[in-house]
Amino acid sequence: MVALLGAVALGSGATAWATWAHVIPFVAGHEYFRLRSVRVACDNPSVQAGSLAELGGLYDDTSLWQIDPPAVEQRLGELSWVRQASVSRSFPWKVSVDVARRRAVAATVSREKVYLVDADGVLFQEVQPERAPDLAYLTGWDASEAQSERARRLRALMSVLEEAGRRSYRVSELHMDADAVIWMFTADMKAAIRLGTASRSSAAFERLAVALRELAPVVDELRSIDADYNDRVVVRGTDDKFPALVTARLDRANDRAIAANPPSAAVPAPSSPAPVADPAATRPSGEAKRRNG
């Protein structure tokens, strides 16, 4: 009796499946579920909605049952400029597509080509050098042959660029040498600034801020600034007379400060390390070329 009931149940299931096997194609292929409307929202003004729908494989008269949103999202996500794609179906005949583009925060030179870089460190678009937007250049990170090491070096440059932005530096180039030491070039100073490795850059920025306050009168005559020492900042001028020039100008600035604040009301000097003029300090190797915006 048990065996007989099991056979009946199986037979009923097989019959039901056979029925649905005929119904599903009929319903899926019915005119009522044909795609008639695709709503596209995209923040890239250079891309037309119709072309984006086609790139996703969304064509008129396709059955909504046959459209696979994750598959469409994957196809759109393979476009280099797409950061995120979201696709949804609204029965009986509508599909919505939302696409967010990557936004360039820097440019980079790799294998003698110029690319735009987004905040995630993704190289998403090749551009002609003369048409590159006014962005900071990231260079030297691709010196390694290992892809994982190149990615790590690029992320390190991105983190330093982000911190420089928070500190209001107008960076024209960040260069990483073979030893992962980072040099910064800005649009506001002629000097090349040595920050050290990415892990030491925060402390270097603090020392740099102190040095620039003290060297403000002669900042245009600096050739290089090394902020990678633990207890000092080493600077180099454009000629051998620079150390004496720095001393004379800082003495005059100090005299003015004393005149404005008599000794009885003088504020103690901060304990931050003072800059040291060093004619022997060197600039980065020749491949680091400063770019001004």
Phi and psi in degrees as GROMACS dihedral restraints (atoms count N, CA, C in turn):
[ dihedral_restraints ]
;  ai    aj    ak    al  type     phi  dphi    fc
    3     4     5     6     1   -65.4    20    10
    4     5     6     7     1   -42.7    20    10
    6     7     8     9     1   -63.1    20    10
    7     8     9    10     1   -38.6    20    10
    9    10    11    12     1   -66.3    20    10
   10    11    12    13     1   -43.4    20    10
   12    13    14    15     1   -62.5    20    10
   13    14    15    16     1   -40.2    20    10
   15    16    17    18     1   -62.5    20    10
   16    17    18    19     1   -39.8    20    10
   18    19    20    21     1   -66.0    20    10
   19    20    21    22     1   -39.2    20    10
   21    22    23    24     1   -64.8    20    10
   22    23    24    25     1   -44.9    20    10
   24    25    26    27     1   -61.2    20    10
   25    26    27    28     1   -42.5    20    10
   27    28    29    30     1   -64.2    20    10
   28    29    30    31     1   -40.3    20    10
   30    31    32    33     1   -63.9    20    10
   31    32    33    34     1   -39.9    20    10
   33    34    35    36     1   -64.8    20    10
   34    35    36    37     1   -41.5    20    10
   36    37    38    39     1   -63.7    20    10
   37    38    39    40     1   -42.3    20    10
   39    40    41    42     1   -63.9    20    10
   40    41    42    43     1   -38.4    20    10
   42    43    44    45     1   -66.3    20    10
   43    44    45    46     1   -41.9    20    10
   45    46    47    48     1   -63.1    20    10
   46    47    48    49     1   -42.9    20    10
   48    49    50    51     1   -64.8    20    10
   49    50    51    52     1   -39.9    20    10
   51    52    53    54     1   -61.8    20    10
   52    53    54    55     1   -37.5    20    10
   54    55    56    57     1   -66.2    20    10
   55    56    57    58     1   -46.4    20    10
   57    58    59    60     1   -66.1    20    10
   58    59    60    61     1   -32.3    20    10
   60    61    62    63     1   -60.7    20    10
   61    62    63    64     1   -27.0    20    10
   63    64    65    66     1   -90.0    20    10
   64    65    66    67     1   -31.7    20    10
   66    67    68    69     1   -74.8    20    10
   67    68    69    70     1   -43.6    20    10
   69    70    71    72     1   -57.6    20    10
   70    71    72    73     1   -50.4    20    10
   72    73    74    75     1   -59.9    20    10
   73    74    75    76     1   -35.4    20    10
   75    76    77    78     1   -65.8    20    10
   76    77    78    79     1   -44.9    20    10
   78    79    80    81     1   -68.8    20    10
   79    80    81    82     1   -46.5    20    10
   81    82    83    84     1   -62.5    20    10
   82    83    84    85     1   -33.1    20    10
   84    85    86    87     1   -93.2    20    10
   85    86    87    88     1     3.6    20    10
   87    88    89    90     1   -69.9    20    10
   88    89    90    91     1   145.4    20    10
   90    91    92    93     1   -57.1    20    10
   91    92    93    94     1   -27.3    20    10
   93    94    95    96     1   -62.4    20    10
   94    95    96    97     1   -28.6    20    10
   96    97    98    99     1  -102.1    20    10
   97    98    99   100     1    14.3    20    10
   99   100   101   102     1   -71.4    20    10
  100   101   102   103     1   139.2    20    10
  102   103   104   105     1   -64.8    20    10
  103   104   105   106     1   122.8    20    10
  105   106   107   108     1  -122.6    20    10
  106   107   108   109     1   -19.5    20    10
  108   109   110   111     1  -142.9    20    10
  109   110   111   112     1   131.6    20    10
  111   112   113   114     1  -124.4    20    10
  112   113   114   115     1   115.3    20    10
  114   115   116   117     1   -95.1    20    10
  115   116   117   118     1   121.3    20    10
  117   118   119   120     1  -116.9    20    10
  118   119   120   121     1   126.3    20    10
  120   121   122   123     1  -119.9    20    10
  121   122   123   124     1   119.0    20    10
  123   124   125   126     1  -144.5    20    10
  124   125   126   127     1   136.9    20    10
  126   127   128   129     1   -92.1    20    10
  127   128   129   130     1    13.9    20    10
  129   130   131   132     1  -103.2    20    10
  130   131   132   133     1   103.4    20    10
  132   133   134   135     1   -67.3    20    10
  133   134   135   136     1   -16.0    20    10
  135   136   137   138     1   -85.3    20    10
  136   137   138   139     1    -2.9    20    10
  138   139   140   141     1  -110.3    20    10
  139   140   141   142     1   128.7    20    10
  141   142   143   144     1   -83.4    20    10
  142   143   144   145     1   145.9    20    10
  144   145   146   147     1   -59.9    20    10
  145   146   147   148     1   -41.9    20    10
  147   148   149   150     1   -62.5    20    10
  148   149   150   151     1   -42.5    20    10
  150   151   152   153     1   -68.6    20    10
  151   152   153   154     1   -33.7    20    10
  153   154   155   156     1   -67.6    20    10
  154   155   156   157     1   -39.3    20    10
  156   157   158   159     1   -63.0    20    10
  157   158   159   160     1   -40.8    20    10
  159   160   161   162     1   -67.0    20    10
  160   161   162   163     1   -39.6    20    10
  162   163   164   165     1   -61.8    20    10
  163   164   165   166     1   -29.5    20    10
  165   166   167   168     1   -84.4    20    10
  166   167   168   169     1    -3.4    20    10
  168   169   170   171     1    80.8    20    10
  169   170   171   172     1    26.2    20    10
  171   172   173   174     1  -100.0    20    10
  172   173   174   175     1   109.5    20    10
  174   175   176   177     1  -121.6    20    10
  175   176   177   178     1   151.5    20    10
  177   178   179   180     1   -57.2    20    10
  178   179   180   181     1   147.4    20    10
  180   181   182   183     1    71.3    20    10
  181   182   183   184     1     2.9    20    10
  183   184   185   186     1   -72.8    20    10
  184   185   186   187     1   138.2    20    10
  186   187   188   189     1   -68.0    20    10
  187   188   189   190     1   136.1    20    10
  189   190   191   192     1   -61.3    20    10
  190   191   192   193     1   -27.3    20    10
  192   193   194   195     1   -68.4    20    10
  193   194   195   196     1   -23.3    20    10
  195   196   197   198     1   -92.4    20    10
  196   197   198   199     1    -4.1    20    10
  198   199   200   201     1   -89.8    20    10
  199   200   201   202     1   123.8    20    10
  201   202   203   204     1  -105.6    20    10
  202   203   204   205     1   101.9    20    10
  204   205   206   207     1   -51.7    20    10
  205   206   207   208     1   -47.0    20    10
  207   208   209   210     1   -59.2    20    10
  208   209   210   211     1   -37.1    20    10
  210   211   212   213     1   -67.3    20    10
  211   212   213   214     1   -38.5    20    10
  213   214   215   216     1   -66.1    20    10
  214   215   216   217     1   -42.2    20    10
  216   217   218   219     1   -60.2    20    10
  217   218   219   220     1   -40.3    20    10
  219   220   221   222     1   -65.1    20    10
  220   221   222   223     1   -42.8    20    10
  222   223   224   225     1   -62.4    20    10
  223   224   225   226     1   -43.5    20    10
  225   226   227   228     1   -68.6    20    10
  226   227   228   229     1   -36.2    20    10
  228   229   230   231     1   -66.3    20    10
  229   230   231   232     1   -18.8    20    10
  231   232   233   234     1   -76.3    20    10
  232   233   234   235     1   -12.7    20    10
  234   235   236   237     1   -71.2    20    10
  235   236   237   238     1   130.2    20    10
  237   238   239   240     1   -60.1    20    10
  238   239   240   241     1   -30.0    20    10
  240   241   242   243     1   -88.7    20    10
  241   242   243   244     1    -5.8    20    10
  243   244   245   246     1   -87.5    20    10
  244   245   246   247     1   122.8    20    10
  246   247   248   249     1   -88.0    20    10
  247   248   249   250     1   -39.8    20    10
  249   250   251   252     1  -153.7    20    10
  250   251   252   253     1   140.5    20    10
  252   253   254   255     1  -132.2    20    10
  253   254   255   256     1   136.7    20    10
  255   256   257   258     1  -130.8    20    10
  256   257   258   259     1   128.6    20    10
  258   259   260   261     1  -128.7    20    10
  259   260   261   262     1   135.6    20    10
  261   262   263   264     1  -141.3    20    10
  262   263   264   265     1   151.7    20    10
  264   265   266   267     1  -103.7    20    10
  265   266   267   268     1   141.5    20    10
  267   268   269   270     1  -125.1    20    10
  268   269   270   271     1   102.0    20    10
  270   271   272   273     1   -67.0    20    10
  271   272   273   274     1   142.6    20    10
  273   274   275   276     1   -99.8    20    10
  274   275   276   277     1   -11.2    20    10
  276   277   278   279     1  -150.0    20    10
  277   278   279   280     1    28.9    20    10
  279   280   281   282     1  -130.0    20    10
  280   281   282   283     1   143.9    20    10
  282   283   284   285     1  -128.8    20    10
  283   284   285   286     1   137.5    20    10
  285   286   287   288     1  -113.5    20    10
  286   287   288   289     1   134.4    20    10
  288   289   290   291     1  -126.3    20    10
  289   290   291   292     1   124.4    20    10
  291   292   293   294     1  -120.6    20    10
  292   293   294   295     1   122.9    20    10
  294   295   296   297     1  -127.1    20    10
  295   296   297   298     1   130.3    20    10
  297   298   299   300     1  -111.9    20    10
  298   299   300   301     1   132.4    20    10
  300   301   302   303     1   -89.4    20    10
  301   302   303   304     1   162.0    20    10
  303   304   305   306     1   -77.9    20    10
  304   305   306   307     1   142.6    20    10
  306   307   308   309     1  -116.4    20    10
  307   308   309   310     1   129.4    20    10
  309   310   311   312     1   -72.7    20    10
  310   311   312   313     1   130.9    20    10
  312   313   314   315     1  -115.3    20    10
  313   314   315   316     1    -9.8    20    10
  315   316   317   318     1  -160.4    20    10
  316   317   318   319     1   170.1    20    10
  318   319   320   321     1  -124.1    20    10
  319   320   321   322     1   159.0    20    10
  321   322   323   324     1  -146.7    20    10
  322   323   324   325     1   155.3    20    10
  324   325   326   327     1  -110.7    20    10
  325   326   327   328     1   120.2    20    10
  327   328   329   330     1  -138.8    20    10
  328   329   330   331     1   127.3    20    10
  330   331   332   333     1    53.6    20    10
  331   332   333   334     1    41.1    20    10
  333   334   335   336     1    65.5    20    10
  334   335   336   337     1    20.0    20    10
  336   337   338   339     1  -123.0    20    10
  337   338   339   340     1   151.9    20    10
  339   340   341   342     1  -102.4    20    10
  340   341   342   343     1   129.9    20    10
  342   343   344   345     1  -127.6    20    10
  343   344   345   346     1   153.2    20    10
  345   346   347   348     1   -88.4    20    10
  346   347   348   349     1   146.8    20    10
  348   349   350   351     1  -125.0    20    10
  349   350   351   352     1   133.3    20    10
  351   352   353   354     1   -93.7    20    10
  352   353   354   355     1  -178.4    20    10
  354   355   356   357     1   -65.7    20    10
  355   356   357   358     1   -19.1    20    10
  357   358   359   360     1   -88.4    20    10
  358   359   360   361     1     1.3    20    10
  360   361   362   363     1    80.3    20    10
  361   362   363   364     1    22.1    20    10
  363   364   365   366     1   -94.3    20    10
  364   365   366   367     1   127.6    20    10
  366   367   368   369     1   -82.9    20    10
  367   368   369   370     1   107.3    20    10
  369   370   371   372     1  -114.7    20    10
  370   371   372   373     1    -7.4    20    10
  372   373   374   375     1  -157.6    20    10
  373   374   375   376     1   128.9    20    10
  375   376   377   378     1   -84.8    20    10
  376   377   378   379     1   138.1    20    10
  378   379   380   381     1  -132.7    20    10
  379   380   381   382     1   155.8    20    10
  381   382   383   384     1   -72.3    20    10
  382   383   384   385     1   138.3    20    10
  384   385   386   387     1   -52.2    20    10
  385   386   387   388     1   -39.6    20    10
  387   388   389   390     1   -73.4    20    10
  388   389   390   391     1   -14.1    20    10
  390   391   392   393     1  -108.1    20    10
  391   392   393   394     1     4.9    20    10
  393   394   395   396     1   -67.9    20    10
  394   395   396   397     1   137.8    20    10
  396   397   398   399     1   -67.6    20    10
  397   398   399   400     1   166.3    20    10
  399   400   401   402     1   -78.0    20    10
  400   401   402   403     1    84.5    20    10
  402   403   404   405     1  -130.4    20    10
  403   404   405   406     1   163.1    20    10
  405   406   407   408     1   -66.6    20    10
  406   407   408   409     1   141.0    20    10
  408   409   410   411     1   -95.7    20    10
  409   410   411   412     1   137.8    20    10
  411   412   413   414     1  -110.9    20    10
  412   413   414   415     1   119.3    20    10
  414   415   416   417     1  -131.7    20    10
  415   416   417   418     1   159.4    20    10
  417   418   419   420     1    86.5    20    10
  418   419   420   421     1   -17.5    20    10
  420   421   422   423     1   -67.1    20    10
  421   422   423   424     1   -24.0    20    10
  423   424   425   426     1   -92.1    20    10
  424   425   426   427     1    18.0    20    10
  426   427   428   429     1   -68.9    20    10
  427   428   429   430     1   -24.4    20    10
  429   430   431   432     1   -78.6    20    10
  430   431   432   433     1   150.0    20    10
  432   433   434   435     1   -82.7    20    10
  433   434   435   436     1   -24.2    20    10
  435   436   437   438     1   -82.6    20    10
  436   437   438   439     1   129.0    20    10
  438   439   440   441     1   -62.2    20    10
  439   440   441   442     1   -40.1    20    10
  441   442   443   444     1   -63.7    20    10
  442   443   444   445     1   -37.0    20    10
  444   445   446   447     1   -71.1    20    10
  445   446   447   448     1   -38.1    20    10
  447   448   449   450     1   -62.3    20    10
  448   449   450   451     1   -42.2    20    10
  450   451   452   453     1   -63.4    20    10
  451   452   453   454     1   -40.8    20    10
  453   454   455   456     1   -64.5    20    10
  454   455   456   457     1   -41.9    20    10
  456   457   458   459     1   -66.7    20    10
  457   458   459   460     1   -38.8    20    10
  459   460   461   462     1   -66.1    20    10
  460   461   462   463     1   -41.9    20    10
  462   463   464   465     1   -61.5    20    10
  463   464   465   466     1   -36.8    20    10
  465   466   467   468     1   -63.7    20    10
  466   467   468   469     1   -43.5    20    10
  468   469   470   471     1   -63.2    20    10
  469   470   471   472     1   -39.2    20    10
  471   472   473   474     1   -63.2    20    10
  472   473   474   475     1   -39.3    20    10
  474   475   476   477     1   -67.0    20    10
  475   476   477   478     1   -38.4    20    10
  477   478   479   480     1   -69.7    20    10
  478   479   480   481     1   -38.8    20    10
  480   481   482   483     1   -61.3    20    10
  481   482   483   484     1   -40.7    20    10
  483   484   485   486     1   -63.2    20    10
  484   485   486   487     1   -42.7    20    10
  486   487   488   489     1   -67.8    20    10
  487   488   489   490     1   -39.5    20    10
  489   490   491   492     1   -61.5    20    10
  490   491   492   493     1   -37.4    20    10
  492   493   494   495     1   -64.9    20    10
  493   494   495   496     1   -40.1    20    10
  495   496   497   498     1   -63.6    20    10
  496   497   498   499     1   -27.8    20    10
  498   499   500   501     1   -94.8    20    10
  499   500   501   502     1     9.5    20    10
  501   502   503   504     1    68.5    20    10
  502   503   504   505     1    26.2    20    10
  504   505   506   507     1   -81.7    20    10
  505   506   507   508     1   134.3    20    10
  507   508   509   510     1   -90.8    20    10
  508   509   510   511     1    88.9    20    10
  510   511   512   513     1   -76.3    20    10
  511   512   513   514     1   130.6    20    10
  513   514   515   516     1  -100.4    20    10
  514   515   516   517     1   -29.0    20    10
  516   517   518   519     1  -158.7    20    10
  517   518   519   520     1   141.1    20    10
  519   520   521   522     1  -117.9    20    10
  520   521   522   523     1   122.1    20    10
  522   523   524   525     1  -117.0    20    10
  523   524   525   526     1   133.4    20    10
  525   526   527   528     1  -110.6    20    10
  526   527   528   529     1   125.1    20    10
  528   529   530   531     1   -86.3    20    10
  529   530   531   532     1  -175.3    20    10
  531   532   533   534     1   -63.0    20    10
  532   533   534   535     1   -25.2    20    10
  534   535   536   537     1   -93.5    20    10
  535   536   537   538     1    13.8    20    10
  537   538   539   540     1    69.6    20    10
  538   539   540   541     1    15.4    20    10
  540   541   542   543     1   -80.6    20    10
  541   542   543   544     1   134.2    20    10
  543   544   545   546     1  -104.6    20    10
  544   545   546   547     1   131.9    20    10
  546   547   548   549     1  -112.3    20    10
  547   548   549   550     1   135.5    20    10
  549   550   551   552     1  -112.3    20    10
  550   551   552   553     1   136.7    20    10
  552   553   554   555     1  -122.4    20    10
  553   554   555   556     1   132.8    20    10
  555   556   557   558     1  -119.3    20    10
  556   557   558   559     1   164.6    20    10
  558   559   560   561     1   -78.4    20    10
  559   560   561   562     1   -10.1    20    10
  561   562   563   564     1  -105.1    20    10
  562   563   564   565     1    -9.4    20    10
  564   565   566   567     1  -135.7    20    10
  565   566   567   568     1   148.3    20    10
  567   568   569   570     1   -80.3    20    10
  568   569   570   571     1   -22.1    20    10
  570   571   572   573     1   -73.6    20    10
  571   572   573   574     1   144.2    20    10
  573   574   575   576     1   -85.0    20    10
  574   575   576   577     1   135.1    20    10
  576   577   578   579     1  -115.4    20    10
  577   578   579   580     1   119.9    20    10
  579   580   581   582     1   -90.6    20    10
  580   581   582   583     1   118.5    20    10
  582   583   584   585     1  -102.4    20    10
  583   584   585   586     1   -13.4    20    10
  585   586   587   588     1    85.0    20    10
  586   587   588   589     1  -162.1    20    10
  588   589   590   591     1   -73.7    20    10
  589   590   591   592     1   164.2    20    10
  591   592   593   594     1   -58.9    20    10
  592   593   594   595     1   -36.3    20    10
  594   595   596   597     1   -67.9    20    10
  595   596   597   598     1   -20.2    20    10
  597   598   599   600     1  -103.9    20    10
  598   599   600   601     1     0.4    20    10
  600   601   602   603     1   -68.6    20    10
  601   602   603   604     1   -33.7    20    10
  603   604   605   606     1   -60.3    20    10
  604   605   606   607     1   -46.9    20    10
  606   607   608   609     1   -65.7    20    10
  607   608   609   610     1   -37.0    20    10
  609   610   611   612     1   -63.5    20    10
  610   611   612   613     1   -40.0    20    10
  612   613   614   615     1   -62.4    20    10
  613   614   615   616     1   -38.3    20    10
  615   616   617   618     1   -63.9    20    10
  616   617   618   619     1   -46.2    20    10
  618   619   620   621     1   -64.3    20    10
  619   620   621   622     1   -38.2    20    10
  621   622   623   624     1   -62.5    20    10
  622   623   624   625     1   -41.1    20    10
  624   625   626   627     1   -60.4    20    10
  625   626   627   628     1   -42.0    20    10
  627   628   629   630     1   -64.1    20    10
  628   629   630   631     1   -45.6    20    10
  630   631   632   633     1   -63.2    20    10
  631   632   633   634     1   -42.2    20    10
  633   634   635   636     1   -67.0    20    10
  634   635   636   637     1   -32.5    20    10
  636   637   638   639     1   -64.4    20    10
  637   638   639   640     1   -41.4    20    10
  639   640   641   642     1   -76.5    20    10
  640   641   642   643     1   -28.9    20    10
  642   643   644   645     1  -100.7    20    10
  643   644   645   646     1    11.6    20    10
  645   646   647   648     1   -51.0    20    10
  646   647   648   649     1   -40.0    20    10
  648   649   650   651     1   -65.7    20    10
  649   650   651   652     1   -22.9    20    10
  651   652   653   654     1  -122.1    20    10
  652   653   654   655     1    17.2    20    10
  654   655   656   657     1   -60.7    20    10
  655   656   657   658     1   -30.7    20    10
  657   658   659   660     1   -72.6    20    10
  658   659   660   661     1   -12.6    20    10
  660   661   662   663     1  -102.8    20    10
  661   662   663   664     1     9.9    20    10
  663   664   665   666     1   -87.2    20    10
  664   665   666   667     1   139.0    20    10
  666   667   668   669     1  -101.6    20    10
  667   668   669   670     1   -37.2    20    10
  669   670   671   672     1  -150.2    20    10
  670   671   672   673     1   151.2    20    10
  672   673   674   675     1  -132.3    20    10
  673   674   675   676     1   121.3    20    10
  675   676   677   678     1  -107.4    20    10
  676   677   678   679     1   105.5    20    10
  678   679   680   681     1  -102.4    20    10
  679   680   681   682     1    18.7    20    10
  681   682   683   684     1   -94.4    20    10
  682   683   684   685     1     5.9    20    10
  684   685   686   687     1   -85.7    20    10
  685   686   687   688     1   152.2    20    10
  687   688   689   690     1   -72.8    20    10
  688   689   690   691     1   -31.4    20    10
  690   691   692   693     1  -125.8    20    10
  691   692   693   694     1    11.4    20    10
  693   694   695   696     1  -162.1    20    10
  694   695   696   697     1   169.9    20    10
  696   697   698   699     1  -124.7    20    10
  697   698   699   700     1   125.1    20    10
  699   700   701   702     1  -101.9    20    10
  700   701   702   703     1   128.4    20    10
  702   703   704   705     1  -121.4    20    10
  703   704   705   706     1   155.0    20    10
  705   706   707   708     1  -131.5    20    10
  706   707   708   709     1   135.4    20    10
  708   709   710   711     1   -92.0    20    10
  709   710   711   712     1  -179.4    20    10
  711   712   713   714     1   -78.5    20    10
  712   713   714   715     1   -14.2    20    10
  714   715   716   717     1  -150.5    20    10
  715   716   717   718     1   176.2    20    10
  717   718   719   720     1   -69.8    20    10
  718   719   720   721     1   -14.9    20    10
  720   721   722   723     1   -83.1    20    10
  721   722   723   724     1    -3.9    20    10
  723   724   725   726     1   -60.2    20    10
  724   725   726   727     1   -44.3    20    10
  726   727   728   729     1   -55.1    20    10
  727   728   729   730     1   -44.6    20    10
  729   730   731   732     1   -66.6    20    10
  730   731   732   733     1   -35.6    20    10
  732   733   734   735     1   -65.5    20    10
  733   734   735   736     1   -42.8    20    10
  735   736   737   738     1   -61.3    20    10
  736   737   738   739     1   -45.4    20    10
  738   739   740   741     1   -61.2    20    10
  739   740   741   742     1   -45.1    20    10
  741   742   743   744     1   -63.4    20    10
  742   743   744   745     1   -44.6    20    10
  744   745   746   747     1   -71.0    20    10
  745   746   747   748     1   -38.0    20    10
  747   748   749   750     1   -68.2    20    10
  748   749   750   751     1   -33.9    20    10
  750   751   752   753     1   -64.0    20    10
  751   752   753   754     1   -43.0    20    10
  753   754   755   756     1   -64.7    20    10
  754   755   756   757     1   -39.7    20    10
  756   757   758   759     1   -64.1    20    10
  757   758   759   760     1   -38.5    20    10
  759   760   761   762     1   -67.5    20    10
  760   761   762   763     1   -39.3    20    10
  762   763   764   765     1   -61.0    20    10
  763   764   765   766     1   -42.2    20    10
  765   766   767   768     1   -64.5    20    10
  766   767   768   769     1   -39.2    20    10
  768   769   770   771     1   -65.0    20    10
  769   770   771   772     1   -39.8    20    10
  771   772   773   774     1   -67.7    20    10
  772   773   774   775     1   -39.7    20    10
  774   775   776   777     1   -63.2    20    10
  775   776   777   778     1   -37.9    20    10
  777   778   779   780     1   -76.0    20    10
  778   779   780   781     1   -27.9    20    10
  780   781   782   783     1  -129.8    20    10
  781   782   783   784     1    96.0    20    10
  783   784   785   786     1   -53.3    20    10
  784   785   786   787     1   154.5    20    10
  786   787   788   789     1   -51.5    20    10
  787   788   789   790     1   -34.3    20    10
  789   790   791   792     1   -67.4    20    10
  790   791   792   793     1   -24.9    20    10
  792   793   794   795     1  -111.9    20    10
  793   794   795   796     1     9.6    20    10
  795   796   797   798     1   -65.3    20    10
  796   797   798   799     1   144.5    20    10
  798   799   800   801     1   -93.8    20    10
  799   800   801   802     1   130.6    20    10
  801   802   803   804     1   -56.5    20    10
  802   803   804   805     1   141.9    20    10
  804   805   806   807     1   -68.5    20    10
  805   806   807   808     1   147.2    20    10
  807   808   809   810     1   -66.4    20    10
  808   809   810   811     1   156.9    20    10
  810   811   812   813     1   -84.8    20    10
  811   812   813   814     1     4.5    20    10
  813   814   815   816     1   -63.6    20    10
  814   815   816   817     1   149.6    20    10
  816   817   818   819     1   -64.8    20    10
  817   818   819   820     1   138.2    20    10
  819   820   821   822     1   -85.0    20    10
  820   821   822   823     1   152.6    20    10
  822   823   824   825     1   -70.3    20    10
  823   824   825   826     1   145.7    20    10
  825   826   827   828     1  -118.5    20    10
  826   827   828   829     1   124.5    20    10
  828   829   830   831     1   -78.3    20    10
  829   830   831   832     1   126.5    20    10
  831   832   833   834     1  -136.4    20    10
  832   833   834   835     1   101.2    20    10
  834   835   836   837     1   -62.3    20    10
  835   836   837   838     1   -17.7    20    10
  837   838   839   840     1   -86.2    20    10
  838   839   840   841     1    -7.3    20    10
  840   841   842   843     1   -63.0    20    10
  841   842   843   844     1   147.6    20    10
  843   844   845   846     1  -116.9    20    10
  844   845   846   847     1   155.2    20    10
  846   847   848   849     1   -84.6    20    10
  847   848   849   850     1   170.9    20    10
  849   850   851   852     1   -67.8    20    10
  850   851   852   853     1   167.4    20    10
  852   853   854   855     1   -62.3    20    10
  853   854   855   856     1   165.6    20    10
  855   856   857   858     1   -63.4    20    10
  856   857   858   859     1   -19.7    20    10
  858   859   860   861     1   -73.1    20    10
  859   860   861   862     1   -15.5    20    10
  861   862   863   864     1   -85.3    20    10
  862   863   864   865     1   102.7    20    10
  864   865   866   867     1  -108.3    20    10
  865   866   867   868     1   124.0    20    10
  867   868   869   870     1   -71.0    20    10
  868   869   870   871     1   133.7    20    10
  870   871   872   873     1  -117.0    20    10
  871   872   873   874     1   124.8    20    10
  873   874   875   876     1   -99.9    20    10
  874   875   876   877     1   141.7    20    10
